[in-house]
Amino acid sequence: MAKDLQVELEDRPGTLAHLGETLGRAGVNVEGLCAIPTGGRGRVHVLVGDAPAARRALEGAGIPVVAEREVLVLDVVDQPGTLGAVARKLADAGVNIEWAYLATRTRLVLAVNDLERARSAVS
């Protein structure tokens, strides 16, 4: 079960390095990442396989986890139209995509309002 951890960092040099180094020292692999600066802060989503270990490491290093969420992670083909096809299946099933980003090994990470319905729609 893939988990997305959301943290907020200061928007300044070195904060993302600190996050990456912290997870690396804890043996937690970053499988996906999305970082968006806003108002002097950075909202960072990190996809990890071992959420408890990641949370312990981050919070131990003074990086509070503000949200943890199970997400839909799909293996996708890297070609035009793939995002549209996946999003259409979910839309037709009445599933709202709340946010999305790409992860390693050509995977699409989706936070949705109905995880079970989303899984059924794309299987």
N, C-alpha and C positions, 0 to 999 in steps of 0.2 A: 504494500500500500504506500503510494507516494504521498509525501506531505510537503506542503509549501509553508515555509516560515516567513513571516513578514517582520522586518526590523526597520527602525528608522535611525539613520546616521546623520551626523553633521555633513553638510556639503562642503568638504574641504579635502585637500590632498591627504592621502594616507588612510582614510576611514575604511574604504573598501579593501585596501590591502590588509588592514587589521582584521577585518571580518574573514577574509580568505585564509590568512595565516592562522587565525584561531581555529577555524574548522579543519585546516590541514593538520595542525598539531594534534587535534583530537581524532584524526583518522576518518573524518567525515568528508565524503566526496560531494562536491557541488555538481549536481547533475543538470541544473538549469538556473538561470539568474535573470532577473529584470530589475533595473535600477532607474528610478525617475526622480530627478531633483525638483523640489518645489519649496519656495520660500526659505532658502537657506538650510533645508533638510533634504535628505534623500530617502525615499521610500524604496526599500529593497525587498524583493521576493526571491527566496532561495529554495530551490527544489532539492530535497535530500531524501535518501532512503532510510536513514536512522535519525528520525526527528528527536527522540529523547536525548541522544548523545549530542546532537547539534545544539539543542536548547541548553543543555548543561554547559557546554563549552562556551556558547555565546554569552549567556548570562553570567558565567564565571569570569568572563573578560570584560564585563560591564556593558555588554550590548543586549539590551532587553528585547525579548521577542514580544511583539505587540499582538500578533495573531498567528495561529496555526490552523491549517486547513487541509483536509484531504482533497486532492484534486484529481481530475481525469487526465491521464497521460496517454497519448495515442502515438503509436508509430505511424508516421506519415511518409508519403513519397514526396521528394523534393522536386516538384514540377508545378507549372502554372495550373491554377484551378483547385488545388488540393484544399486550401483553406476554405474556399467557397463551398466545396462539396461537403466538407465536415460541418461547417456552420449551417448549411441548408438542412442537413439531416436533423441537427439539433433543433433548429427553428421549426421544422415541420412536426417535431415531437413536442413542441411547446416549451422547450428548454431555453432559458435565457443564459447567455454567456456573460458573466460579470467581468472577467478579465482573462487575458491570454498572453502567453509568451512561448517562444521556442526553447527547446532544451537540447542537450547533447544527443548525438545519434539520431538526428532528424525526428525529434519527438515534439508534439504539440501539447502544451500544458494549458488546461482550461479549468477555471473556477466557474461552476455552474450552480444554478439555483435548485436543481434536482439531480443529484449524482446518479441515482439508480435509473431514472428515466433516460439520462444521457448515455449511460453505459448500454442500455438496451437499444437506443437509437443508432449507435455507431457499431454495434456488434454484428 
